[in-house]
Amino acid sequence: MSKPISNIFIYAFLLTSLSIHCQSISSRVVDTKTNEGIPYATVQFSEHRGIITNEEGRFSINLNSGLKQQDSIYISSMGYEKTAVPFEVSLDSVIYIEPKAIELNEVYLFNNDLNIEEIIEKVKENLPSNYNREPIKQRLFFRQSNLNTMTKLDIEFEESTIEELNKKFLDSVVSILPRNASYYTESLCDFYRKPDEHKLYIEKAAELYDKNNEGSMEALSAKLERIFRENVKPNSYLKIKSGWFGQKVEIDSIFDSSEETAELEDELKDDGNKHFLSSKKSQLHDLYSELFYKDDTKLNIIDKSNRYEFGLKGFTAIEDEGVYVIEFSPKKSEDFRGTIYVNIEDFAVMRIDYENVKSLKRIKLLGFSYEEITYKGTTIFSKGSNNKYDLRFIDKVFGRKMGVRRPLSVIEKNKYVKGRRKQNELSMELDIVNFNTEKYELVVFDSELISNGEFSNSVENDAVKATYLSRYNPEFWEGYDIMEPNKAIREFTVSDK
């Protein structure tokens, strides 16, 4: 279950040298000249099976998968020599590969030279035929990282007629809210897709976060509820006011102990069982719908190509296919710059690297602010059995900044009490700044075209739950192919409290 961390009150080396006789191989792919890890390199260990290195160049593969293995592991990455590492020899904890300079005659000879405008037009013309739209089943590993940092949390106490809701209590609330929080999920899934529908079956999943924060929020919530129950009169309602604006909230809607509420709680518990699956489905849907060739995508580089400047920077190879290396940047008001890698033969975009050049959205109104400050990533496509391209890999980062700077009053009113309707009041000034970053990593291990009937007969496991981990445990994924975690995840651990 995703752990929200934005509510004001309830705020919400593992590298080894292994041989073929072992169950798995873990290693790191490194540039021989720079000695730096090579991200997103392809590690092929069976005819139709491979994996992609993480952002640090790390990978691990499971050798007990029942697949026919090749005589070697083949490592390829754009701009590097394809390297074979025999299974018969032990693998070091580091595999070095050589950069490769691609000459034009090494890839394809042209019947005629195309300028950059003509290349982009060819890309646009071939979009409908280049990318798969048939029903497909994809075996994938999906990781979400949610990082939250409150850089400012000031609650200035002004007045309270409830004795327990005093400055000391508010100071304790401020002290208990976590300034930094991390939440990670990892899921191994079968994802069934059609252009207008998708289904998800999660085989195994893990959640990694600090339950101490959750416990602190639950304790705070219980304390607030007790204080309000003991001090709020029958038939009262609360008016929550911030600046000129107010909202009436019936007390019964908060503290109703009727049978209907108990039934509702049972329903919410049932929905909680389905929450993890629905959350992952929603996230996957959003990632696929933002692919550059989709309708209404933010990455409108090809669809709105007249709004971008393109420049041909050279040639390279991806999966032994020659590609144009084309840089793009916005002419005026568009949002992104980056590089696309276009197949010289069929003009398919095989890879896109992008980052925003300005905030995508900025709202500042009456003391509330919201800004989408980061939207960047890498997407890789590969050709399937029907000679159409489909998603192979995503690394995407989305960051936003949220702020509140305004007064807040919680007022209890009661029209059945003689005299003034106002019974109690809590007033304060809020000044909060919060940064939230979400990182998504998705790698497709295997793709299989299926019929409409097979899609219809596929099932979901609504009741699936993720296993909670208080620290990263590599043994959890033993026997499975995954994308190696980065250093932050490997070193995550919950402190004893």
Backbone torsions as a table, in degrees:
resi	resn	phi	psi	omega
1	MET	NA	132.5	-179.7
2	SER	-66.9	139.0	-176.0
3	LYS	-102.9	96.5	-179.3
4	PRO	-64.6	144.6	-175.3
5	ILE	-138.2	43.0	-176.8
6	SER	-130.2	-3.9	-178.1
7	ASN	-71.6	141.5	-172.7
8	ILE	-64.4	-45.5	-175.4
9	PHE	-91.7	-46.1	-172.6
10	ILE	-112.1	65.8	-165.1
11	TYR	-62.8	94.9	173.0
12	ALA	-77.0	NA	NA
13	PHE	NA	96.6	-163.0
14	LEU	-87.4	26.7	178.9
15	LEU	-97.6	131.3	-179.5
16	THR	-135.8	156.2	177.4
17	SER	-95.3	113.4	-171.5
18	LEU	-127.4	152.8	177.7
19	SER	-109.0	-178.5	-178.2
20	ILE	-62.7	-21.4	-177.6
21	HIS	-77.5	-10.5	-179.1
22	CYS	-84.9	167.3	-177.8
23	GLN	-78.8	-24.2	-178.0
24	SER	-151.6	163.9	177.4
25	ILE	-126.2	131.5	174.9
26	SER	-124.6	135.2	-177.2
27	SER	-159.3	-174.2	-179.2
28	ARG	-142.5	132.2	-179.5
29	VAL	-94.7	127.0	-170.3
30	VAL	-131.7	143.7	174.4
31	ASP	-73.0	127.3	-177.0
32	THR	-64.9	-27.7	-176.6
33	LYS	-88.6	-43.1	-176.0
34	THR	-93.4	-16.7	-176.2
35	ASN	62.4	23.5	178.4
36	GLU	-104.3	148.8	177.6
37	GLY	-63.0	146.3	-178.7
38	ILE	-104.7	109.6	-178.5
39	PRO	-75.6	150.2	170.2
40	TYR	63.0	27.4	173.0
41	ALA	-77.5	147.6	178.8
42	THR	-90.1	128.8	177.3
43	VAL	-115.0	106.0	-176.2
44	GLN	-97.4	123.8	-178.4
45	PHE	-125.5	0.6	173.7
46	SER	-153.0	164.9	-172.5
47	GLU	-55.6	-40.7	-178.1
48	HIS	-120.9	24.6	-175.5
49	ARG	-138.9	135.5	178.0
50	GLY	-160.8	-178.3	-178.7
51	ILE	-145.2	167.8	-178.7
52	ILE	-120.1	138.5	178.5
53	THR	-69.7	154.7	178.9
54	ASN	-81.9	-172.0	-175.3
55	GLU	-64.0	-16.9	178.4
56	GLU	-99.3	1.2	-177.8
57	GLY	86.9	7.1	-176.2
58	ARG	-86.5	150.8	174.7
59	PHE	-154.4	159.4	169.8
60	SER	-144.1	145.5	178.2
61	ILE	-132.2	146.5	179.1
62	ASN	-94.3	124.8	-177.6
63	LEU	-94.6	2.7	-176.8
64	ASN	-109.0	44.0	-173.8
65	SER	-99.3	-3.3	179.5
66	GLY	79.8	3.6	179.2
67	LEU	-88.1	151.2	176.2
68	LYS	-70.8	120.3	-176.2
69	GLN	-88.9	151.8	174.0
70	GLN	-79.4	174.6	178.5
71	ASP	-76.4	-15.5	-177.9
72	SER	-145.3	163.5	166.9
73	ILE	-90.7	130.2	-179.7
74	TYR	-109.1	125.7	-177.2
75	ILE	-115.1	126.0	178.7
76	SER	-135.8	145.7	177.1
77	SER	-153.3	146.5	-177.9
78	MET	-55.9	125.3	178.8
79	GLY	87.5	7.8	-178.4
80	TYR	-129.0	154.9	174.2
81	GLU	-66.2	137.3	174.4
82	LYS	-68.3	130.5	-172.3
83	THR	-121.4	133.0	176.7
84	ALA	-107.4	131.6	176.9
85	VAL	-118.8	110.4	-176.2
86	PRO	-60.8	142.4	175.4
87	PHE	-67.1	-26.9	-173.9
88	GLU	-67.6	-22.6	-179.5
89	VAL	-102.8	153.4	178.2
90	SER	-70.4	140.7	177.3
91	LEU	-87.2	133.6	172.1
92	ASP	-71.6	170.2	178.3
93	SER	-74.1	-8.4	176.8
94	VAL	-133.8	134.3	175.5
95	ILE	-115.3	119.9	-178.9
96	TYR	-93.6	135.0	174.4
97	ILE	-127.8	151.9	-172.1
98	GLU	-94.1	136.4	171.0
99	PRO	-62.2	149.9	-178.7
100	LYS	-129.4	128.3	175.1
101	ALA	-87.4	124.7	-177.9
102	ILE	-94.3	121.4	173.7
103	GLU	-93.6	152.2	-178.0
104	LEU	-56.8	-40.4	-177.5
105	ASN	-74.0	-7.8	177.0
106	GLU	-82.3	-17.3	-176.6
107	VAL	-106.3	-80.4	-178.8
108	TYR	-141.5	145.0	171.1
109	LEU	-93.5	137.5	-176.2
110	PHE	-89.1	141.3	169.1
111	ASN	-71.3	-33.8	173.8
112	ASN	-153.5	154.3	-179.4
113	ASP	-79.4	136.3	176.9
114	LEU	-110.2	138.1	173.3
115	ASN	-84.5	174.0	-171.5
116	ILE	-64.7	-35.8	178.7
117	GLU	-64.4	-38.7	-180.0
118	GLU	-69.7	-35.8	177.5
119	ILE	-63.2	-46.5	-179.4
120	ILE	-63.9	-38.0	176.8
121	GLU	-63.9	-38.2	176.6
122	LYS	-64.0	-39.9	176.9
123	VAL	-59.6	-46.2	-178.2
124	LYS	-65.1	-43.2	-179.4
125	GLU	-62.3	-34.8	-173.9
126	ASN	-93.2	-0.6	179.6
127	LEU	-54.8	-48.4	-176.9
128	PRO	-61.1	-31.8	-176.1
129	SER	-96.0	-14.0	-174.1
130	ASN	-86.8	-27.7	-170.9
131	TYR	-112.1	138.9	-171.8
132	ASN	-65.7	135.1	174.4
133	ARG	-128.9	11.6	176.9
134	GLU	-86.6	156.4	175.7
135	PRO	-57.6	139.2	-174.6
136	ILE	-147.0	147.9	172.7
137	LYS	-112.7	125.4	-178.7
138	GLN	-121.3	129.0	173.6
139	ARG	-89.7	118.7	-174.0
140	LEU	-140.6	158.3	173.2
141	PHE	-114.5	130.9	-172.7
142	PHE	-129.5	123.9	178.6
143	ARG	-122.4	133.2	174.4
144	GLN	-118.6	132.6	175.7
145	SER	-120.9	122.5	179.7
146	ASN	-115.9	115.6	-176.7
147	LEU	-117.6	126.5	-175.4
148	ASN	-125.3	131.6	179.9
149	THR	-135.3	120.5	173.1
150	MET	-93.3	108.7	-179.0
151	THR	-85.2	-15.9	178.0
152	LYS	-148.6	131.9	177.4
153	LEU	-147.5	88.4	178.9
154	ASP	-114.2	121.5	173.3
155	ILE	-121.0	107.8	-177.2
156	GLU	-94.5	114.9	-178.9
157	PHE	-71.9	134.7	178.0
158	GLU	-113.9	-57.4	177.6
159	GLU	-159.7	156.1	175.7
160	SER	-155.8	134.3	176.4
161	THR	-93.2	-5.1	174.8
162	ILE	-96.5	119.2	-170.6
163	GLU	-55.7	-41.0	-175.9
164	GLU	-75.1	-24.3	178.2
165	LEU	-89.0	72.8	-175.9
166	ASN	-114.9	-175.7	-178.2
167	LYS	-61.6	-38.9	179.8
168	LYS	-61.4	-40.8	179.4
169	PHE	-66.2	-44.9	179.6
170	LEU	-63.1	-37.2	176.6
171	ASP	-63.0	-37.1	178.4
172	SER	-68.7	-34.7	175.8
173	VAL	-61.7	-46.3	179.6
174	VAL	-60.0	-39.3	-177.0
175	SER	-72.1	-25.8	-174.7
176	ILE	-88.3	-22.8	-178.8
177	LEU	-70.3	128.7	-177.5
178	PRO	-69.7	132.4	177.4
179	ARG	-79.7	-31.4	179.4
180	ASN	-130.9	133.9	179.1
181	ALA	-145.2	140.7	178.7
182	SER	-125.0	140.3	178.3
183	TYR	-140.2	123.6	-178.2
184	TYR	-124.1	142.5	169.6
185	THR	-130.1	145.7	175.7
186	GLU	-131.8	132.3	-175.4
187	SER	-138.3	134.0	171.5
188	LEU	-105.1	120.8	-165.9
189	CYS	-135.5	159.7	161.7
190	ASP	-109.2	119.6	-175.7
191	PHE	-112.3	117.5	-179.3
192	TYR	-101.3	125.9	-172.8
193	ARG	-130.8	138.4	163.3
194	LYS	-127.4	165.8	-178.1
195	PRO	-55.2	-32.3	-174.7
196	ASP	-117.6	11.6	-176.3
197	GLU	-160.6	151.6	175.9
198	HIS	-151.0	154.7	177.2
199	LYS	-133.0	156.0	-176.3
200	LEU	-137.4	132.2	172.1
201	TYR	-121.4	118.2	-178.5
202	ILE	-97.7	116.7	-179.6
203	GLU	-78.1	-39.8	-177.3
204	LYS	-157.5	145.3	-177.6
205	ALA	-153.2	154.5	178.7
206	ALA	-136.2	148.0	171.6
207	GLU	-118.3	137.5	-178.6
208	LEU	-129.7	110.8	179.2
209	TYR	-164.6	177.6	-177.5
210	ASP	-98.3	108.9	179.4
211	LYS	-71.1	-16.4	176.8
212	ASN	-59.9	-39.2	178.1
213	ASN	-63.2	-42.6	179.7
214	GLU	-62.4	-43.2	179.4
215	GLY	-63.6	-39.2	178.7
216	SER	-63.7	-40.6	179.7
217	MET	-66.9	-39.8	179.2
218	GLU	-65.2	-40.6	178.5
219	ALA	-64.6	-41.5	178.3
220	LEU	-64.0	-42.9	178.9
221	SER	-59.8	-44.7	-179.4
222	ALA	-63.2	-39.9	-179.4
223	LYS	-66.4	-42.6	177.8
224	LEU	-62.5	-41.8	179.5
225	GLU	-62.5	-42.4	179.8
226	ARG	-62.6	-43.8	-178.8
227	ILE	-61.1	-44.1	-179.5
228	PHE	-68.2	-40.0	179.6
229	ARG	-60.7	-39.0	-175.1
230	GLU	-79.2	-20.0	-173.7
231	ASN	-113.3	-17.2	-178.2
232	VAL	-88.8	133.3	-177.1
233	LYS	-79.1	155.4	174.3
234	PRO	-58.4	147.6	178.5
235	ASN	68.8	10.4	177.8
236	SER	-82.6	163.1	169.6
237	TYR	-136.7	158.6	179.1
238	LEU	-101.8	141.3	170.6
239	LYS	-116.3	116.7	179.5
240	ILE	-98.5	119.5	-171.7
241	LYS	-125.9	133.0	176.1
242	SER	-132.9	109.8	-174.8
243	GLY	66.9	-127.0	-178.7
244	TRP	-86.0	-7.5	-170.6
245	PHE	-105.5	140.7	179.3
246	GLY	-138.5	155.2	178.3
247	GLN	-137.7	133.1	179.6
248	LYS	-87.9	132.4	178.8
249	VAL	-128.3	120.1	179.3
250	GLU	-69.2	135.1	178.9
251	ILE	-61.0	-38.7	-178.5
252	ASP	-61.0	-28.9	179.8
253	SER	-71.4	-16.7	178.7
254	ILE	-98.4	-41.4	-173.2
255	PHE	-118.7	43.9	179.3
256	ASP	-85.0	125.3	-178.4
257	SER	-111.3	25.4	-176.6
258	SER	-76.1	172.4	177.8
259	GLU	-63.5	-34.1	179.0
260	GLU	-60.1	-38.6	179.9
261	THR	-66.4	-39.1	178.5
262	ALA	-62.9	-41.3	177.6
263	GLU	-63.6	-39.1	179.2
264	LEU	-64.0	-40.4	178.5
265	GLU	-61.6	-39.9	177.8
266	ASP	-63.0	-40.4	178.5
267	GLU	-64.1	-40.5	179.4
268	LEU	-64.5	-35.9	176.8
269	LYS	-64.0	-42.2	177.5
270	ASP	-62.4	-43.4	178.9
271	ASP	-64.2	-31.6	178.8
272	GLY	-61.0	-34.1	177.9
273	ASN	-63.9	-30.7	-177.6
274	LYS	-91.7	-6.7	-170.9
275	HIS	-64.7	-41.5	-175.9
276	PHE	-62.8	-46.4	179.1
277	LEU	-61.7	-48.0	-177.5
278	SER	-64.7	-35.3	178.0
279	SER	-64.0	-45.6	179.7
280	LYS	-66.7	-39.6	177.6
281	LYS	-60.4	-43.8	-179.1
282	SER	-64.1	-43.3	179.9
283	GLN	-65.1	-42.1	178.3
284	LEU	-65.1	-41.5	177.3
285	HIS	-57.3	-45.3	-179.1
286	ASP	-64.0	-41.0	-179.5
287	LEU	-64.5	-45.1	-179.9
288	TYR	-68.5	-36.5	-177.9
289	SER	-71.9	-15.7	178.9
290	GLU	-97.0	7.7	173.9
291	LEU	-60.9	147.7	-166.7
292	PHE	-59.8	-23.6	-176.9
293	TYR	-96.7	2.8	179.5
294	LYS	-80.5	155.7	176.2
295	ASP	-66.5	140.2	174.1
296	ASP	63.3	21.9	176.8
297	THR	-73.0	151.3	172.8
298	LYS	-65.3	-33.5	-177.5
299	LEU	-83.5	71.4	-173.5
300	ASN	-90.9	33.9	-173.4
301	ILE	-59.8	-41.4	-178.6
302	ILE	-86.6	-45.4	-178.4
303	ASP	-60.9	-39.5	179.4
304	LYS	-111.9	46.8	-173.9
305	SER	-61.4	-25.5	179.0
306	ASN	-67.2	-13.5	-179.9
307	ARG	-94.3	3.3	-177.6
308	TYR	-125.7	152.3	170.5
309	GLU	-95.7	133.6	178.8
310	PHE	-119.9	144.7	177.8
311	GLY	-141.2	129.0	178.8
312	LEU	-80.8	115.3	-174.1
313	LYS	-101.9	-11.0	179.2
314	GLY	152.9	-158.1	-176.5
315	PHE	-137.8	152.0	174.1
316	THR	-154.6	-167.9	-179.9
317	ALA	-133.4	139.7	172.7
318	ILE	-128.0	124.0	-178.7
319	GLU	51.7	43.6	178.4
320	ASP	65.3	12.5	176.5
321	GLU	-103.3	134.5	176.0
322	GLY	-72.5	138.5	-179.0
323	VAL	-136.4	145.9	167.3
324	TYR	-75.1	141.2	171.6
325	VAL	-103.7	112.0	-172.4
326	ILE	-123.5	121.1	176.0
327	GLU	-91.2	148.5	178.1
328	PHE	-135.3	151.7	177.1
329	SER	-151.8	154.3	-176.6
330	PRO	-73.1	143.8	175.4
331	LYS	-75.0	-50.6	-177.4
332	LYS	-132.8	-86.0	-168.0
333	SER	-96.5	-0.7	-178.7
334	GLU	-73.6	173.5	-162.1
335	ASP	-108.4	-16.5	-165.4
336	PHE	-124.7	153.1	166.8
337	ARG	-132.6	161.0	-180.0
338	GLY	162.2	-154.1	-175.9
339	THR	-139.6	136.0	171.1
340	ILE	-115.2	147.9	-179.3
341	TYR	-118.2	109.9	-169.1
342	VAL	-108.4	125.5	178.4
343	ASN	-59.6	127.8	-176.2
344	ILE	-66.4	-29.3	-174.9
345	GLU	-85.9	-49.0	-174.6
346	ASP	-112.3	0.2	175.5
347	PHE	63.3	29.1	173.6
348	ALA	-84.2	140.6	171.5
349	VAL	-77.5	112.9	-177.9
350	MET	-91.8	-20.8	178.9
351	ARG	-155.7	145.4	174.0
352	ILE	-138.2	128.0	172.9
353	ASP	-111.4	131.0	-174.2
354	TYR	-146.3	156.3	171.7
355	GLU	-155.5	149.0	-179.7
356	ASN	-76.7	147.9	179.4
357	VAL	-101.3	-6.9	178.7
358	LYS	-157.5	171.7	177.5
359	SER	-63.8	135.4	-178.3
360	LEU	-77.6	-31.6	-180.0
361	LYS	-148.1	138.9	179.7
362	ARG	-143.2	121.0	179.7
363	ILE	-128.2	129.4	175.7
364	LYS	-140.9	112.2	-172.9
365	LEU	-150.9	121.7	171.6
366	LEU	52.2	42.7	175.5
367	GLY	90.4	-5.8	176.5
368	PHE	-105.6	140.9	178.6
369	SER	-138.1	146.1	178.2
370	TYR	-147.4	132.9	-178.1
371	GLU	-145.2	127.2	174.3
372	GLU	-90.9	104.4	-167.8
373	ILE	-100.8	-20.0	-177.2
374	THR	-135.7	131.8	174.1
375	TYR	-153.1	97.4	-174.7
376	LYS	-148.2	162.2	179.3
377	GLY	170.0	-174.4	177.1
378	THR	-134.5	133.7	176.1
379	THR	-128.9	134.2	-177.9
380	ILE	-124.5	137.8	178.1
381	PHE	-119.7	150.1	175.6
382	SER	-137.8	159.0	-174.2
383	LYS	-85.1	136.1	-179.6
384	GLY	-97.6	-170.3	-175.5
385	SER	-66.7	-21.0	178.6
386	ASN	-95.8	14.0	-179.8
387	ASN	63.2	20.2	173.1
388	LYS	-106.4	151.0	-179.9
389	TYR	-88.1	145.3	174.6
390	ASP	-143.6	168.2	-175.8
391	LEU	-62.3	135.6	174.4
392	ARG	-115.1	-35.3	-172.9
393	PHE	-158.7	142.7	173.3
394	ILE	-135.3	134.6	164.7
395	ASP	-130.2	114.7	-172.9
396	LYS	-136.9	138.6	178.6
397	VAL	-124.8	128.6	178.5
398	PHE	-126.3	120.3	-177.7
399	GLY	-125.2	143.1	-179.5
400	ARG	-142.6	156.5	178.4
401	LYS	-121.1	132.4	-179.8
402	MET	-128.5	141.9	-178.9
403	GLY	-144.7	152.2	174.9
404	VAL	-135.7	125.5	175.6
405	ARG	-141.2	92.5	-176.2
406	ARG	-170.5	163.9	177.9
407	PRO	-74.8	156.0	176.8
408	LEU	-142.0	130.1	177.1
409	SER	-128.5	137.3	173.3
410	VAL	-116.3	114.5	-171.9
411	ILE	-118.8	129.2	174.4
412	GLU	-93.0	127.3	177.5
413	LYS	-125.7	151.6	-178.5
414	ASN	-150.8	115.1	-176.6
415	LYS	-80.8	-7.8	-179.1
416	TYR	-94.9	-3.6	179.6
417	VAL	-96.3	134.5	-179.6
418	LYS	-65.5	147.4	179.7
419	GLY	89.6	-146.9	-177.1
420	ARG	-66.1	140.1	176.5
421	ARG	-68.7	-31.9	-177.5
422	LYS	-72.8	122.4	-177.8
423	GLN	-101.7	-46.4	-178.5
424	ASN	-142.0	159.2	179.3
425	GLU	-153.0	139.4	172.5
426	LEU	-125.3	122.0	-178.2
427	SER	-123.9	141.4	-179.7
428	MET	-155.6	166.6	172.8
429	GLU	-114.1	131.8	-178.9
430	LEU	-108.4	138.5	173.3
431	ASP	-143.5	97.4	-171.9
432	ILE	-128.7	133.6	174.4
433	VAL	-128.6	126.0	-175.2
434	ASN	-132.3	134.0	175.3
435	PHE	-111.7	132.4	178.6
436	ASN	-128.7	130.4	179.2
437	THR	-125.6	128.3	175.3
438	GLU	-115.2	129.8	179.2
439	LYS	-119.2	131.6	-179.9
440	TYR	-119.7	131.5	175.2
441	GLU	-126.9	128.1	-177.9
442	LEU	-138.1	127.6	175.9
443	VAL	-128.5	130.0	178.8
444	VAL	-95.8	118.7	-179.8
445	PHE	-85.0	-34.7	-173.0
446	ASP	-152.3	140.0	177.3
447	SER	-127.8	135.8	-178.0
448	GLU	-137.4	120.8	176.0
449	LEU	-67.3	136.9	-178.5
450	ILE	-129.3	165.3	178.0
451	SER	-85.3	167.7	175.2
452	ASN	-61.5	-35.1	177.8
453	GLY	-65.9	-42.5	178.0
454	GLU	-64.3	-36.9	176.2
455	PHE	-62.9	-46.2	-179.0
456	SER	-61.8	-34.6	-177.6
457	ASN	-84.1	-8.1	178.4
458	SER	-68.6	150.3	-174.7
459	VAL	-121.6	157.7	174.0
460	GLU	-113.2	154.6	175.3
461	ASN	-110.0	84.9	-175.1
462	ASP	-57.4	-32.4	-173.3
463	ALA	-89.1	9.4	-177.9
464	VAL	-62.6	142.6	177.3
465	LYS	-128.3	146.5	176.9
466	ALA	-82.9	144.6	175.8
467	THR	-79.0	127.8	179.8
468	TYR	-78.8	132.9	174.8
469	LEU	-125.9	133.5	177.4
470	SER	-90.2	-11.1	174.5
471	ARG	-153.4	156.1	-176.8
472	TYR	-67.0	132.5	-178.6
473	ASN	-126.4	103.2	-177.8
474	PRO	-61.6	-23.3	-179.6
475	GLU	-69.9	-18.4	-179.8
476	PHE	-60.1	-35.9	-177.0
477	TRP	-102.7	16.1	179.7
478	GLU	-60.9	130.6	-178.6
479	GLY	90.8	-1.1	179.8
480	TYR	-121.6	151.0	173.0
481	ASP	-87.7	126.9	178.0
482	ILE	-139.5	175.2	169.4
483	MET	-92.2	129.7	-176.4
484	GLU	-59.6	141.8	178.3
485	PRO	-75.3	159.4	175.6
486	ASN	-82.9	179.8	-174.8
487	LYS	-61.5	-40.3	-178.2
488	ALA	-60.3	-40.3	-179.9
489	ILE	-73.7	-43.0	-179.4
490	ARG	-59.2	-33.6	-175.5
491	GLU	-97.1	1.8	-179.8
492	PHE	-66.5	131.6	175.1
493	THR	-152.5	150.2	179.5
494	VAL	-91.9	127.2	179.2
495	SER	-73.8	148.4	176.9
496	ASP	-73.4	133.0	179.2
497	LYS	-128.5	NA	NA
